[in-house]
Amino acid sequence: MDKKLIIGGIIAVVVIVVAAFAFMGGSHDNDPTHLTVAAHSNIKEPKSGFNPLTGWGCGHQNYNPLVQSCLFKTDKNGSFAPDLATGYSVSSDGKTWTVNVREGVKFSDDSDFDAEDVAFTFNTAKATESDLDLTNLENATAVNKTTVEFKLKEPRSTFIYDLRYLGIVPSDSYDNKTYGEKPIGTGPYVLDHWDKGQQAIFKVNDKYYGDKPYFTQLTLLFPEESTWLELAKSRNVDVVPVATSALNQTVDGYQFYEVSAGRAQGVSFPYLNDTGKVSNASAKIGNNVTADKAIRQALNVGVNRQTMCDDVFSGHATPEYTGVDTRDYTNNASKVKDADVAQAKKILKDGGWEDKDGDGIVEKNGTKASFSLYYPPDYLDRQSLSTVFAEQAKEIGIEVKLEGADWDTIYKNMYSSPALMQQTSPDPYKSIYQQYHSKEADDFYMNPGLYNNTASDKLMEDAMHANDLSQADSLWSQSALVNGGGWGPAGDAPFVWLVNYDYNYFIKDGIDIGNQPDGLGNDVLINICDWTRK
C-alpha cells in the first residue's frame, strides 16, 4: 500500500477521534463549572461499572471513587484523615479495630448512612474477593448506628490502608447486578450518564456532607494513550495525561504539571537455583545466573539510574533504589552507590565471574552470565527502560536478552527469568510484605523471584503486628537490611529498582488543582473538591 495513503489514514483516524471526543462533551460548553478530564491508564474504565466492591476506586487504582466516600482519606500532606469516620481505636492484641462514623450523612438517594452500611460493605467485599485483599478480615459488625467493629484474624498495622481504600455502599439497596451502572454513594458526585467505551459524566451530589466542589459537572473520558497529545491540542479537554513520548512537548494554553506517585519500576530476579522444580501451574522455578548474589549486586551497582531517567523519561523521573524510596519506611542505609562500572566488574570477579573466552560476557563454571528479561511491549516506557537496562548490563559483562510478552506469559516465566515490574502502592503490606516475604510458588505475581530471608521475614511479621504506625514503619525499614541480608540492594538485592517515574499532565490554563498530596500522583482527582477555575 502507498505510504502516503497509510499516513493519510492515520491522520484521518486521529482527527475523527478528537472530533468524537469534542462531540461527546469534550469542552465545558462555556460553563466554567464543567470540567473534562481524560483518564490516565491507571484509572481505566471499569468493566463492571462504578462499584468499589468489584474494583472501582479500590487499592492500587485510585484513591477517590468520586461517587462513594471512604472511612478515611488522604489530606494535602499525604497523611490519613477522617472522612466518613470520626476516629478509631485498636485493641491491645491488634485484632479488633473500632471505628466511629459520622451522624446525619445521607446517601445520594436520600437514604440514611450508618455503621450498618460500613459493615455490609466490608463483609460483601470480602465475600466477593474484590481487588482489595481482605482475607485477614474475620468480619465487620455494626455495634450501633455510629460504631463499627472489625475483627481481624491476625494483627495488621496496615489495616488503616484498607479503611482508606474502600468506598462505602448502601446496605439496604445494594444489588451487585445493577449497582455498577447506577451507583449510590455519599461522595461529592453522582453518576449522571455513562457512554461505555467513551465517557462517564458525573454531577454534584446535593446530599454531600462535605464542602461542595466548585465543578458541578465532571466528564471523565477513557481514551487510548496514543490520542492523549491530540486531545490536549484540540483544547476541548481540561486535563490530559502526558505520554512518555510527549514529555518534551508543550501545548499552548496548558500548563505542564508533574507529581510523584512513588511509581517504582525495576527488574525482579529469580532468587532460587534451577533444580528442575516447577510450580502448580507448571511454571519453571529457578535461574542459576540470577540466583548468584554477585550478579544481582553487580547490576545494582553498575547501572546508571540517572541516565535512565534522562534518556527514557526526559528527566521526569528520579533514580529508584529500594522500590519505596519516597515512603516514610524507606531505609537509606540499604541503598547503594550506582553508575560504578569498575566496582560492578570487581564484584563479578570476586564472585568467580570472568570473561575467559573474550566475548565480552562473563562466565562461571561454564555458565554464561546471560538471561532473558520479560517486559510488556504495550508500555513504551517499560520497553525503553528494558532496552537501556540491557545496554548497561552489557557494559559490565552481563547479557540480557529482551522478550516482549503479554502478562500471562510474563507471570508464567517470572520464577525462572527476570521481569520488568512496577509498583506504586504506599501500603507496605503490598509494597514490602507481599513483595518479599517468603512464600511457596503460588503463581501469584507478588514476590516474583521467590525471595526468602528468615531474619527479614521476622521483621516484616513484627511490622504487620505492630499497633503503632511509627513502630511499624521502623520495622519495615529494618527489614530491608538485616545481618548483611534483607531485600534492599545493599542486602540480598532480589530486585534492581531503577526509576521512580512521575505522573505528568497537561492542565488548561486557569485551572487550580490545589495542593496535591505528594507521592499519590496516580490519582490526580484525589482532591477534586479543592479544584477551581479562575
C-alpha positions as CSV (number, residue, x, y, z in Angstrom):
1,M,0.0,0.0,0.0
2,D,1.2,3.5,-0.8
3,K,3.0,5.1,2.2
4,K,1.1,8.4,1.7
5,L,-2.2,6.6,1.9
6,I,-1.2,5.0,5.2
7,I,-0.1,8.3,6.7
8,G,-3.3,10.0,5.5
9,G,-5.4,7.3,7.0
10,I,-3.6,7.6,10.4
11,I,-4.2,11.4,10.4
12,A,-7.8,10.9,9.5
13,V,-8.3,8.5,12.4
14,V,-6.7,10.9,14.8
15,V,-9.0,13.8,13.5
16,I,-12.0,11.5,13.9
17,V,-11.1,10.6,17.4
18,V,-10.5,14.2,18.5
19,A,-13.8,15.3,16.9
20,A,-15.6,12.4,18.6
21,F,-14.4,13.5,22.0
22,A,-15.4,17.1,21.3
23,F,-18.8,16.0,20.2
24,M,-19.2,13.8,23.4
25,G,-18.8,16.8,25.6
26,G,-15.1,17.3,25.5
27,S,-15.4,21.0,26.1
28,H,-17.0,22.6,29.1
29,D,-19.6,24.3,26.8
30,N,-18.5,27.8,28.1
31,D,-19.7,26.8,31.6
32,P,-16.6,27.3,33.8
33,T,-18.0,24.9,36.3
34,H,-17.9,22.0,33.8
35,L,-14.7,20.0,33.8
36,T,-13.5,17.4,31.3
37,V,-10.7,15.0,32.3
38,A,-9.0,12.4,30.2
39,A,-8.4,9.4,32.5
40,H,-4.9,8.1,32.9
41,S,-4.3,4.4,32.2
42,N,-4.3,3.8,36.0
43,I,-8.0,4.9,36.2
44,K,-9.2,2.6,33.4
45,E,-12.9,2.4,32.5
46,P,-14.4,-0.1,35.0
47,K,-15.9,-3.0,33.0
48,S,-18.3,-3.9,35.8
49,G,-19.2,-0.3,36.5
50,F,-18.5,2.2,39.2
51,N,-18.7,-0.3,42.0
52,P,-16.0,-0.3,44.7
53,L,-16.8,-3.9,45.6
54,T,-15.7,-5.0,42.2
55,G,-12.6,-2.8,41.9
56,W,-13.6,0.8,41.1
57,G,-11.5,3.2,43.1
58,C,-10.0,0.4,45.0
59,G,-6.5,-0.2,46.2
60,H,-3.8,0.3,43.5
61,Q,-6.2,2.1,41.1
62,N,-7.2,5.5,42.6
63,Y,-8.0,6.9,46.0
64,N,-11.1,8.9,45.3
65,P,-14.0,6.9,43.9
66,L,-15.9,10.2,43.3
67,V,-19.4,8.6,43.9
68,Q,-18.5,6.9,47.2
69,S,-16.8,8.1,50.3
70,C,-14.3,6.1,52.3
71,L,-13.9,5.9,56.1
72,F,-10.6,7.8,55.8
73,K,-9.0,9.9,53.1
74,T,-5.6,11.4,52.3
75,D,-5.0,15.1,53.3
76,K,-2.8,17.5,51.5
77,N,0.2,16.4,53.5
78,G,-0.3,12.8,52.4
79,S,-1.5,11.7,55.9
80,F,-4.6,9.8,56.9
81,A,-7.6,12.0,57.8
82,P,-11.1,11.1,58.8
83,D,-13.8,11.1,56.1
84,L,-16.9,9.1,56.9
85,A,-15.1,8.1,60.1
86,T,-14.6,10.4,63.1
87,G,-11.9,8.3,64.8
88,Y,-10.8,4.8,65.6
89,S,-9.1,2.7,68.2
90,V,-7.2,-0.6,68.2
91,S,-7.3,-3.3,70.9
92,S,-4.1,-4.3,72.8
93,D,-3.8,-7.5,70.8
94,G,-4.2,-5.6,67.5
95,K,-7.1,-7.9,66.3
96,T,-10.1,-5.5,67.0
97,W,-10.4,-2.2,65.3
98,T,-13.3,0.0,66.4
99,V,-14.3,2.9,64.1
100,N,-16.7,5.6,64.9
101,V,-18.6,7.2,61.9
102,R,-20.4,10.4,61.2
103,E,-24.1,11.1,62.0
104,G,-26.5,12.8,59.7
105,V,-24.9,11.7,56.5
106,K,-27.2,10.9,53.5
107,F,-26.7,8.7,50.5
108,S,-27.3,10.3,47.1
109,D,-30.8,8.6,47.1
110,D,-31.6,10.4,50.3
111,S,-31.4,7.3,52.5
112,D,-29.6,7.4,55.8
113,F,-25.9,6.3,56.2
114,D,-24.9,4.5,59.4
115,A,-22.5,1.8,60.7
116,E,-24.5,-1.0,59.2
117,D,-23.6,0.2,55.7
118,V,-19.9,0.1,56.6
119,A,-20.1,-3.4,58.0
120,F,-22.1,-4.6,54.9
121,T,-19.6,-3.0,52.5
122,F,-16.6,-4.7,54.1
123,N,-18.2,-8.1,54.6
124,T,-19.5,-8.1,51.0
125,A,-16.1,-7.0,49.6
126,K,-14.5,-9.9,51.5
127,A,-17.1,-12.4,50.2
128,T,-16.8,-11.2,46.6
129,E,-13.0,-11.2,46.6
130,S,-12.7,-7.7,45.3
131,D,-9.4,-6.1,44.2
132,L,-8.8,-5.3,47.9
133,D,-7.2,-8.1,49.9
134,L,-9.5,-8.6,52.9
135,T,-8.5,-12.2,53.6
136,N,-7.4,-11.2,57.1
137,L,-10.7,-9.7,58.0
138,E,-12.8,-12.1,60.1
139,N,-15.9,-9.9,60.0
140,A,-17.3,-6.4,60.4
141,T,-20.1,-5.7,62.9
142,A,-22.2,-2.6,63.4
143,V,-22.2,-2.2,67.2
144,N,-24.7,0.6,66.9
145,K,-25.5,3.3,64.3
146,T,-22.2,5.1,64.8
147,T,-19.8,2.3,65.7
148,V,-18.3,-0.4,63.6
149,E,-16.1,-3.2,65.0
150,F,-13.7,-5.0,62.7
151,K,-12.4,-8.4,63.8
152,L,-9.1,-9.5,62.2
153,K,-7.7,-13.0,62.1
154,E,-4.2,-11.6,62.8
155,P,-3.0,-8.2,63.9
156,R,-2.3,-6.0,60.9
157,S,-0.9,-2.4,61.3
158,T,-1.7,-1.8,57.6
159,F,-5.4,-2.3,58.0
160,I,-5.8,1.5,58.1
161,Y,-5.0,1.5,54.3
162,D,-8.0,-0.8,53.7
163,L,-10.2,1.6,55.6
164,R,-8.9,4.4,53.3
165,Y,-9.4,2.5,50.0
166,L,-12.9,1.0,50.1
167,G,-15.8,3.2,49.1
168,I,-19.0,2.6,51.2
169,V,-22.2,1.4,49.5
170,P,-25.8,1.3,50.9
171,S,-26.7,-2.0,52.6
172,D,-30.4,-1.6,52.0
173,S,-30.4,-1.0,48.2
174,Y,-27.2,-2.6,47.0
175,D,-27.6,-5.0,44.1
176,N,-24.5,-6.4,42.6
177,K,-26.1,-6.8,39.2
178,T,-27.2,-3.2,38.8
179,Y,-25.1,-1.1,41.2
180,G,-22.2,-0.6,38.8
181,E,-24.3,1.3,36.3
182,K,-26.5,3.1,38.9
183,P,-24.2,3.6,41.9
184,I,-25.4,5.2,45.1
185,G,-22.9,6.7,47.5
186,T,-22.1,9.5,49.9
187,G,-19.3,11.1,47.8
188,P,-19.2,14.5,46.2
189,Y,-20.6,13.3,42.8
190,V,-23.3,11.1,41.4
191,L,-23.0,9.3,38.1
192,D,-25.3,11.0,35.6
193,H,-24.6,9.2,32.4
194,W,-22.2,6.5,31.1
195,D,-21.4,6.0,27.4
196,K,-19.5,2.7,27.7
197,G,-16.2,2.8,25.9
198,Q,-16.1,6.6,25.7
199,Q,-17.0,8.7,28.8
200,A,-18.8,8.9,32.1
201,I,-20.5,12.1,33.3
202,F,-20.7,13.0,37.0
203,K,-22.7,15.8,38.6
204,V,-22.6,17.2,42.1
205,N,-24.3,15.2,44.8
206,D,-26.6,17.7,46.5
207,K,-26.6,15.4,49.6
208,Y,-22.9,15.5,50.1
209,Y,-21.9,16.3,53.7
210,G,-18.6,17.9,52.9
211,D,-17.6,21.2,51.1
212,K,-19.3,21.2,47.7
213,P,-16.9,21.0,44.8
214,Y,-16.6,24.1,42.5
215,F,-17.0,21.9,39.4
216,T,-20.7,21.0,39.2
217,Q,-20.1,18.5,36.3
218,L,-17.2,16.2,35.7
219,T,-16.8,14.4,32.4
220,L,-14.3,11.5,32.6
221,L,-13.0,10.3,29.2
222,F,-11.4,7.0,28.6
223,P,-9.1,7.5,25.6
224,E,-6.2,5.4,24.3
225,E,-2.8,6.7,25.3
226,S,-1.9,7.3,21.6
227,T,-4.6,10.1,21.5
228,W,-3.6,12.0,24.6
229,L,-1.5,14.6,22.9
230,E,-4.0,15.3,20.2
231,L,-6.7,15.6,22.8
232,A,-4.8,18.4,24.5
233,K,-4.1,20.1,21.2
234,S,-7.8,20.1,20.5
235,R,-8.3,22.3,23.5
236,N,-11.6,20.5,24.3
237,V,-10.2,18.7,27.3
238,D,-9.2,20.4,30.6
239,V,-6.9,17.8,32.0
240,V,-4.9,15.3,29.8
241,P,-2.2,12.8,30.9
242,V,1.2,13.2,29.1
243,A,2.5,10.1,27.4
244,T,6.2,9.2,27.7
245,S,6.7,10.1,24.0
246,A,5.3,13.6,24.6
247,L,7.3,14.6,27.7
248,N,9.3,17.2,25.7
249,Q,6.1,18.7,24.1
250,T,4.3,21.9,25.1
251,V,0.7,22.7,24.3
252,D,-0.5,26.3,24.0
253,G,-3.0,27.2,26.7
254,Y,-1.9,24.4,29.0
255,Q,0.5,24.2,32.0
256,F,2.7,21.1,32.3
257,Y,2.0,19.5,35.8
258,E,4.3,16.9,37.3
259,V,3.7,15.0,40.5
260,S,5.4,12.0,42.1
261,A,3.4,8.8,42.8
262,G,6.2,6.6,44.1
263,R,5.8,4.7,40.8
264,A,8.9,2.5,41.1
265,Q,10.0,0.5,38.1
266,G,12.7,-2.2,38.2
267,V,13.7,-5.7,37.4
268,S,12.8,-8.7,39.5
269,F,15.4,-11.5,39.9
270,P,14.6,-15.2,40.3
271,Y,16.3,-15.9,43.7
272,L,16.5,-19.7,43.6
273,N,18.7,-22.0,41.6
274,D,17.2,-24.2,38.9
275,T,16.8,-27.6,40.4
276,G,14.1,-28.8,38.0
277,K,11.2,-27.8,40.2
278,V,8.0,-26.3,38.8
279,S,5.0,-24.5,40.3
280,N,1.5,-25.9,40.5
281,A,0.8,-24.2,37.1
282,S,3.9,-26.0,35.7
283,A,6.0,-22.7,35.7
284,K,9.7,-23.4,35.8
285,I,11.4,-22.3,39.0
286,G,14.9,-21.0,39.4
287,N,17.7,-19.4,37.4
288,N,21.4,-20.3,38.0
289,V,22.6,-16.9,36.9
290,T,20.4,-14.6,38.9
291,A,20.5,-16.9,41.9
292,D,24.1,-15.8,42.3
293,K,24.2,-12.7,44.6
294,A,27.2,-11.3,42.8
295,I,25.1,-10.9,39.6
296,R,22.3,-9.1,41.4
297,Q,24.7,-6.9,43.4
298,A,26.8,-6.0,40.3
299,L,23.7,-4.9,38.3
300,N,22.5,-2.8,41.3
301,V,25.9,-1.1,41.5
302,G,26.7,-0.9,37.7
303,V,23.6,0.5,36.2
304,N,23.3,4.3,35.8
305,R,19.8,5.2,37.0
306,Q,20.1,8.9,36.3
307,T,20.9,8.2,32.7
308,M,17.8,6.1,32.5
309,C,15.7,9.0,34.0
310,D,17.2,11.3,31.4
311,D,17.1,9.1,28.3
312,V,13.8,7.3,28.9
313,F,11.8,9.9,30.8
314,S,13.4,13.1,29.6
315,G,14.3,13.9,33.2
316,H,10.7,13.5,34.6
317,A,11.8,10.7,36.9
318,T,14.2,10.1,39.8
319,P,16.6,7.3,40.5
320,E,15.0,4.5,42.5
321,Y,16.9,2.1,44.7
322,T,14.6,0.2,47.0
323,G,11.2,0.4,45.4
324,V,10.0,2.5,48.4
325,D,12.4,5.4,48.3
326,T,9.6,8.0,48.6
327,R,7.9,6.3,51.6
328,D,8.2,7.0,55.3
329,Y,9.5,3.5,55.8
330,T,12.4,3.6,53.4
331,N,15.9,2.6,54.6
332,N,18.6,4.8,53.2
333,A,21.3,2.6,54.6
334,S,20.1,-0.2,52.3
335,K,20.8,1.8,49.2
336,V,24.0,1.5,47.1
337,K,26.1,3.9,45.0
338,D,25.4,3.2,41.4
339,A,26.9,4.0,38.0
340,D,30.1,2.4,39.1
341,V,31.0,0.0,36.3
342,A,34.5,-0.7,37.7
343,Q,33.1,-1.7,41.1
344,A,30.4,-3.9,39.4
345,K,33.1,-5.7,37.4
346,K,35.1,-6.2,40.6
347,I,32.0,-7.7,42.4
348,L,31.6,-10.1,39.5
349,K,35.3,-11.1,39.5
350,D,35.3,-11.6,43.3
351,G,32.3,-13.8,42.8
352,G,34.0,-16.0,40.3
353,W,32.6,-14.5,37.2
354,E,35.2,-13.8,34.4
355,D,35.3,-13.4,30.7
356,K,37.6,-16.3,29.8
357,D,36.7,-16.6,26.1
358,G,36.9,-12.8,25.3
359,D,33.3,-12.5,24.0
360,G,32.5,-9.7,26.5
361,I,30.2,-11.9,28.6
362,V,31.5,-13.2,32.0
363,E,31.0,-16.8,32.9
364,K,31.4,-19.1,36.0
365,N,31.9,-22.8,36.0
366,G,30.9,-22.9,32.3
367,T,27.7,-20.9,32.8
368,K,27.4,-17.6,30.9
369,A,26.1,-14.6,32.7
370,S,23.1,-14.4,30.4
371,F,19.4,-14.3,30.9
372,S,16.1,-13.2,29.3
373,L,14.2,-10.2,30.5
374,Y,10.5,-10.1,30.0
375,Y,8.6,-6.9,29.7
376,P,5.1,-5.8,28.4
377,P,5.7,-4.2,25.0
378,D,2.4,-2.3,25.2
379,Y,4.0,0.1,27.6
380,L,6.5,2.2,25.8
381,D,8.2,3.3,29.0
382,R,8.9,-0.2,30.1
383,Q,10.1,-1.3,26.7
384,S,12.5,1.6,26.5
385,L,13.7,1.1,30.1
386,S,14.3,-2.6,29.4
387,T,16.4,-1.7,26.3
388,V,18.6,0.8,28.2
389,F,19.0,-1.7,31.1
390,A,20.2,-4.4,28.7
391,E,22.7,-2.0,27.1
392,Q,24.1,-1.0,30.5
393,A,24.2,-4.6,31.7
394,K,26.4,-5.5,28.7
395,E,28.9,-2.9,29.8
396,I,29.7,-4.9,32.9
397,G,29.7,-8.2,31.1
398,I,26.1,-9.5,31.5
399,E,24.0,-10.4,28.5
400,V,20.3,-9.5,28.7
401,K,18.0,-10.9,26.0
402,L,14.8,-8.9,25.7
403,E,11.4,-10.7,25.5
404,G,8.3,-8.6,24.9
405,A,5.3,-10.6,26.1
406,D,1.8,-10.4,27.4
407,W,1.3,-10.6,31.2
408,D,0.2,-14.2,31.2
409,T,3.5,-15.1,29.6
410,I,5.4,-12.9,31.9
411,Y,3.8,-14.4,35.0
412,K,4.5,-17.9,33.7
413,N,8.2,-17.1,33.4
414,M,8.8,-14.9,36.4
415,Y,10.1,-17.6,38.6
416,S,12.8,-18.5,36.1
417,S,13.5,-15.2,34.2
418,P,13.8,-11.6,35.3
419,A,10.8,-9.3,34.5
420,L,10.3,-5.5,34.3
421,M,7.9,-4.8,37.1
422,Q,6.3,-1.7,38.6
423,Q,4.7,-0.8,42.0
424,T,3.0,2.3,43.3
425,S,1.2,1.3,46.5
426,P,2.0,3.3,49.6
427,D,0.7,0.4,51.6
428,P,3.8,-1.5,53.0
429,Y,1.7,-4.7,53.0
430,K,1.7,-4.6,49.2
431,S,5.0,-2.8,48.5
432,I,7.1,-4.8,51.1
433,Y,5.3,-7.8,52.7
434,Q,3.8,-9.3,49.6
435,Q,6.8,-8.4,47.5
436,Y,9.5,-10.0,49.7
437,H,8.0,-12.2,52.4
438,S,8.9,-15.8,51.7
439,K,6.2,-18.0,50.1
440,E,5.5,-21.1,48.1
441,A,5.4,-20.8,44.3
442,D,1.7,-19.9,44.1
443,D,1.8,-18.4,40.6
444,F,0.7,-15.1,42.0
445,Y,2.7,-12.1,40.7
446,M,3.8,-10.9,44.2
447,N,7.3,-11.8,45.2
448,P,8.0,-12.9,41.6
449,G,11.6,-14.1,42.4
450,L,10.5,-16.2,45.4
451,Y,12.9,-14.3,47.6
452,N,13.2,-15.6,51.2
453,N,15.2,-14.4,54.2
454,T,14.3,-15.6,57.7
455,A,15.5,-12.5,59.5
456,S,13.8,-10.2,57.1
457,D,10.6,-12.3,57.3
458,K,10.6,-11.9,61.1
459,L,10.9,-8.1,60.9
460,M,8.1,-7.9,58.4
461,E,5.9,-10.0,60.6
462,D,6.7,-7.8,63.6
463,A,5.8,-4.7,61.5
464,M,2.5,-6.3,60.5
465,H,1.6,-7.0,64.1
466,A,2.7,-3.6,65.5
467,N,-0.1,-1.4,67.0
468,D,1.8,1.8,66.4
469,L,2.3,3.1,62.8
470,S,5.6,4.7,63.7
471,Q,6.9,1.5,65.2
472,A,5.7,-0.4,62.2
473,D,7.5,2.0,59.8
474,S,10.7,1.4,61.7
475,L,10.4,-2.4,61.4
476,W,9.6,-2.2,57.7
477,S,12.7,-0.1,57.2
478,Q,14.9,-2.5,59.2
479,S,13.7,-5.5,57.1
480,A,15.5,-4.0,54.1
481,L,18.9,-4.6,55.6
482,V,19.5,-7.1,58.4
483,N,22.6,-9.1,59.2
484,G,24.1,-8.3,55.7
485,G,20.9,-9.5,54.0
486,G,17.4,-8.2,53.5
487,W,15.5,-7.1,50.5
488,G,17.4,-3.9,49.9
489,P,20.1,-3.5,47.2
490,A,22.9,-3.5,49.9
491,G,21.4,-6.7,51.2
492,D,20.3,-9.7,49.1
493,A,19.2,-7.4,46.2
494,P,16.3,-9.6,44.9
495,F,15.4,-6.6,42.6
496,V,17.3,-3.9,40.8
497,W,14.9,-1.0,41.1
498,L,15.7,1.6,38.5
499,V,13.5,4.7,38.3
500,N,10.6,6.5,40.0
501,Y,8.6,7.8,37.1
502,D,6.4,10.8,37.8
503,Y,2.8,11.3,36.6
504,N,2.5,14.2,34.2
505,Y,-0.5,16.1,33.0
506,F,-1.4,18.9,30.6
507,I,-3.7,21.2,32.6
508,K,-5.6,24.0,30.9
509,D,-4.6,27.5,32.0
510,G,-6.8,28.9,34.7
511,I,-7.5,25.7,36.5
512,D,-6.2,25.5,40.0
513,I,-5.9,21.9,41.3
514,G,-5.0,22.9,44.9
515,N,-2.3,21.1,46.9
516,Q,-1.9,17.6,45.7
517,P,-0.6,15.1,48.2
518,D,3.0,14.2,47.3
519,G,3.5,10.6,46.3
520,L,-0.1,9.9,45.1
521,G,0.0,11.5,41.7
522,N,-1.6,8.4,40.1
523,D,-4.9,9.9,41.1
524,V,-4.9,13.5,40.1
525,L,-8.6,13.8,41.2
526,I,-7.8,12.8,44.8
527,N,-8.6,16.4,45.9
528,I,-11.2,17.3,43.3
529,C,-13.3,19.2,45.9
530,D,-10.4,21.8,46.1
531,W,-10.2,22.4,42.4
532,T,-11.4,25.7,40.8
533,R,-11.2,27.6,37.5
534,K,-10.1,31.2,37.6
